[in-house]
Amino acid sequence: MNTPSKSTPSAVKPRIYFNEVATRDGFQIEPNFIATDTKIALVDALSACGYAKIEVTSFTSPKAIPMLRDAEEVMGRIQRVPGVEYTVLVPNLRGAERALESKADELNLVMSVSETHNLANLRMPRDKSFAALTEVIRVVDGRTPINVSLSCSFGCPMEGDVPLATLIAWAERFVALGVRGLTVCDTTGMAHPAQVAQVVDALQNRFPHTQLTLHFHNTRGMGLANVLASVQGGIVRFDGSLGGLGGCPYAPGASGNISSEDAIHMLDAMGYDTGMDLGALLTVARQMSHIVGHDVPGQVAKAGRITDLHPAP
């Protein structure tokens, strides 16, 4: 449940919770397969850093996303830490069955609020996606918490603006089915802080008992500004991707997610309690370019924290 900032005493900043998505959202578009042992070691290292959730993998068809064809093995071999939820993306009923067998702590379902993007990404209209996901929710029947990620919530690279009323209408349909949470996704980095402030205010007023998470991309350099606008609006849960990895293969020009370590560093510097061990996280973040075989966008892992001082020349 999100607590609007207006009810928080001015001297007390709310606890902020981070979800790590690099091992799913970040890895899924990488061209070279990342070894199963490497994925497991990375999840285990991240588990010690203080995350609320880690999106470990996706139970999508291995033909669709070969990078994550080892989903069962990864879920079976990670060392689970109490207090961390190990969530997985589930595209359909078969994926949900595999996820339940792997004892995922949460199932993350996804569809787009943009018809054009949904057709490109999921190859079906929104109503058909909703019907398929409704069946997943019905079959799961409360055995495992369900989160729904709504893509292109702030704009579609093919349609343009997505009306706030459209986002709310789809959110209402899922909340009515009893899902625990909604992730509001800026899939292609089209959001700006003023828009974010309006959206988070409307969603919190409309869904005060739903776990709301914001998922930003830094495609146009506004990712951290949008995080700050969300926090100031009362949102306390965010997705991030270590090193800033990720991007949507069906969204032209979409670059990576916000960098987890950059966002956490910013909020820590401002006095927010993120519950994260930033030093441990930066140690892991500095391994990411080696893991994926190329440079990554994250900045703090390269420059160090603002408290990391240097000797005078």
C-alpha positions in Angstrom: 0.0 0.0 0.0 1.4 3.4 -0.9 1.1 6.3 1.5 0.6 9.7 -0.1 3.3 12.2 0.9 0.7 14.6 2.2 0.0 12.3 5.1 3.7 11.9 6.0 5.2 14.3 8.5 7.6 16.7 6.8 10.5 15.6 9.0 10.1 11.9 8.2 10.9 10.5 4.8 9.1 7.3 3.7 10.9 4.0 3.3 11.6 3.3 -0.4 11.6 -0.2 -1.8 13.5 -1.3 -4.9 12.9 -4.2 -7.2 15.8 -5.4 -9.4 14.9 -6.4 -13.0 18.3 -6.7 -14.7 18.3 -10.5 -14.6 15.0 -10.5 -16.6 14.3 -7.2 -18.3 18.0 -6.3 -18.6 19.2 -9.7 -19.9 16.4 -10.5 -22.3 17.6 -8.4 -25.2 21.3 -9.1 -24.8 22.6 -10.9 -27.9 25.0 -13.3 -26.3 23.8 -16.0 -23.9 24.8 -15.4 -20.3 25.8 -18.6 -18.5 23.3 -20.1 -16.1 26.0 -20.2 -13.3 26.6 -16.5 -13.9 22.9 -15.6 -13.6 22.6 -17.6 -10.3 25.7 -16.0 -8.8 24.4 -12.6 -9.8 21.0 -13.2 -8.2 22.7 -14.5 -5.0 24.9 -11.4 -4.8 21.9 -9.1 -5.3 19.9 -11.0 -2.6 22.5 -9.7 -0.1 22.0 -6.0 -1.1 18.6 -5.2 0.4 16.2 -5.5 -2.4 12.5 -5.9 -1.8 12.1 -8.0 -4.9 14.3 -9.5 -7.6 12.7 -10.3 -11.0 14.8 -13.4 -11.6 13.7 -14.6 -15.0 10.7 -15.1 -17.4 8.7 -18.3 -18.1 8.3 -17.4 -21.7 8.8 -19.8 -24.5 12.6 -20.5 -25.0 12.1 -19.9 -28.7 10.8 -16.4 -28.0 13.5 -15.5 -25.5 16.4 -17.9 -25.8 18.4 -15.9 -23.2 16.0 -17.1 -20.4 15.6 -20.7 -21.5 17.2 -21.8 -18.2 14.4 -20.3 -16.1 13.7 -23.5 -14.1 17.3 -24.2 -13.4 18.0 -20.7 -12.2 14.9 -20.6 -10.0 15.8 -24.0 -8.6 19.4 -23.2 -7.7 19.4 -19.6 -6.3 19.9 -19.2 -2.6 16.7 -17.5 -1.3 17.1 -14.9 1.4 14.2 -14.3 3.8 12.5 -10.9 3.2 13.4 -10.9 -0.6 10.6 -11.8 -3.0 11.7 -13.7 -6.1 9.3 -12.7 -8.8 9.1 -13.9 -12.4 7.4 -12.7 -15.6 4.6 -14.9 -16.8 3.2 -14.4 -20.3 0.4 -17.1 -20.3 -1.2 -20.0 -18.5 1.6 -22.4 -19.4 4.2 -20.0 -18.1 2.2 -19.6 -14.9 2.2 -23.4 -14.4 6.0 -23.5 -14.8 6.4 -20.5 -12.4 4.2 -22.2 -9.7 6.2 -25.4 -10.0 9.4 -23.3 -9.5 7.9 -21.7 -6.4 8.1 -18.1 -7.5 7.1 -15.7 -4.8 5.1 -13.5 -7.2 3.9 -13.8 -10.8 4.3 -10.7 -12.9 1.9 -10.5 -15.8 2.3 -8.0 -18.6 0.2 -6.2 -21.3 0.3 -2.8 -22.9 -2.3 -0.1 -22.5 -1.4 0.9 -26.1 -3.2 -1.2 -28.8 -0.4 -0.8 -31.3 2.4 -1.7 -28.9 0.5 -4.7 -27.6 0.1 -6.0 -31.1 3.8 -5.5 -31.8 5.0 -6.9 -28.5 2.4 -9.6 -27.7 0.9 -10.2 -31.2 -2.6 -9.8 -30.0 -5.1 -7.0 -29.3 -5.5 -5.7 -25.7 -8.8 -7.4 -25.1 -7.3 -10.8 -26.1 -4.4 -10.2 -23.7 -6.7 -9.3 -20.9 -8.8 -12.4 -21.5 -5.6 -14.6 -21.4 -4.3 -12.9 -18.2 -7.7 -13.2 -16.6 -7.5 -16.9 -17.1 -4.1 -17.0 -15.4 -5.4 -15.1 -12.4 -8.4 -17.4 -12.2 -6.2 -20.6 -12.3 -3.7 -19.2 -9.8 -6.6 -18.5 -7.5 -4.7 -16.6 -4.8 -2.0 -19.3 -4.4 0.7 -16.8 -5.3 0.5 -13.0 -5.3 0.1 -11.5 -8.8 1.4 -8.2 -10.1 0.4 -6.7 -13.5 2.8 -4.6 -15.5 1.1 -2.1 -17.8 3.4 -1.2 -20.6 3.4 2.2 -22.4 1.5 3.8 -19.5 3.0 7.3 -20.3 3.1 7.1 -24.0 3.5 4.9 -27.1 6.3 5.4 -29.6 3.8 4.6 -32.4 0.5 6.1 -31.1 1.9 9.0 -29.1 0.1 10.1 -25.9 -1.8 7.5 -24.0 -4.8 9.1 -22.2 -4.7 8.9 -18.4 -8.3 7.6 -18.6 -7.1 4.6 -20.7 -4.5 3.7 -18.1 -6.9 4.0 -15.3 -9.6 1.9 -17.1 -7.1 -1.0 -17.6 -5.8 -0.7 -14.1 -9.4 -0.9 -12.8 -10.1 -4.1 -14.7 -7.1 -5.8 -13.1 -7.7 -4.4 -9.6 -11.3 -5.8 -9.8 -9.8 -9.3 -10.4 -7.9 -9.0 -7.1 -4.3 -8.6 -8.2 -2.0 -7.4 -5.4 0.0 -4.9 -7.4 0.3 -2.8 -10.6 3.6 -1.7 -12.2 3.1 1.4 -14.2 5.7 1.3 -17.0 7.3 4.0 -19.0 8.4 1.4 -21.5 10.1 3.8 -24.0 11.2 6.7 -21.8 8.4 9.1 -22.9 7.4 10.3 -19.4 8.3 13.7 -18.0 8.1 14.8 -14.3 4.9 16.9 -14.6 3.1 14.1 -16.3 4.4 11.6 -13.7 3.1 13.8 -10.9 -0.4 13.8 -12.4 -0.4 10.1 -13.0 0.8 9.0 -9.6 -1.7 11.3 -7.9 -4.6 9.9 -9.9 -3.5 6.2 -9.3 -3.0 6.6 -5.6 -6.4 8.3 -5.2 -8.1 5.6 -7.3 -6.2 2.6 -5.9 -5.2 3.3 -2.3 -4.9 -0.4 -1.3 -3.0 -1.6 -4.4 0.8 -2.0 -4.3 1.9 0.5 -6.9 5.4 0.3 -8.5 6.9 2.7 -11.1 9.1 1.4 -13.9 11.0 4.1 -15.8 13.4 4.0 -18.7 16.1 6.6 -19.3 15.7 6.8 -23.0 15.6 10.6 -23.0 17.5 11.3 -19.8 14.5 11.9 -17.6 14.5 8.6 -15.6 15.9 9.9 -12.3 13.8 13.1 -12.5 10.7 10.9 -12.9 11.7 8.8 -9.9 12.0 12.0 -7.8 8.6 13.2 -9.0 7.1 9.9 -8.1 8.7 9.9 -4.6 7.5 13.4 -4.0 4.1 12.3 -5.0 4.0 9.4 -2.5 5.2 6.4 -4.5 7.5 4.1 -2.5 8.2 1.2 -4.9 10.4 1.3 -8.0 11.9 -1.1 -10.6 15.5 -0.6 -11.5 18.1 -2.4 -13.6 21.7 -2.8 -12.5 23.9 -0.8 -14.8 20.9 0.6 -16.6 20.5 -2.6 -18.8 17.4 -3.3 -20.8 15.0 -1.9 -23.3 12.0 -3.0 -25.3 12.8 -4.8 -28.6 9.4 -3.7 -30.0 9.8 0.0 -29.1 12.0 1.9 -31.6 14.8 3.8 -29.9 14.1 2.5 -26.4 17.2 2.3 -24.3 17.7 0.8 -20.9 15.9 1.0 -17.6 16.9 3.5 -15.0 20.1 2.4 -13.3 19.3 0.9 -9.9 22.5 2.0 -8.3 22.1 5.6 -9.7 18.6 5.9 -8.4 19.4 4.4 -5.0 22.4 6.7 -4.7 20.3 9.7 -5.4 17.7 8.9 -2.8 20.2 7.9 -0.2 22.0 11.2 -0.7 18.6 13.0 -0.2 18.1 11.2 3.2 15.6 8.5 2.1 15.8 5.0 3.6 16.1 2.6 0.7 17.1 -0.3 2.9 20.0 -1.0 0.4 23.6 -1.7 1.1 24.9 0.7 -1.6 28.5 -0.3 -1.2 27.7 -3.9 -1.8 25.5 -3.0 -4.7 28.2 -1.0 -6.4 30.6 -3.9 -6.1 28.1 -6.0 -8.0 27.3 -3.2 -10.5 31.0 -2.9 -11.4 30.8 -6.5 -12.7 28.0 -5.9 -15.1 30.0 -4.7 -18.1 32.1 -7.9 -17.8 29.0 -10.1 -17.5 27.3 -8.7 -20.6 30.5 -8.0 -22.6 30.0 -4.3 -23.2 29.9 -0.9 -21.4 26.7 -0.2 -19.4 25.0 3.2 -18.9 25.1 3.4 -15.1 27.1 6.4 -13.8 27.7 5.9 -10.0 29.6 2.7 -10.4 32.1 4.5 -12.7 32.3 7.9 -10.8 31.8 6.6 -7.2 29.5 8.0 -4.6 29.5 11.7 -3.9 31.0 10.9 -0.5 34.0 9.1 -2.1 36.5 11.9 -1.9 39.9 12.1 -3.5 43.3 13.5 -2.5 44.1 17.0 -3.6 46.4 17.1 -6.7 
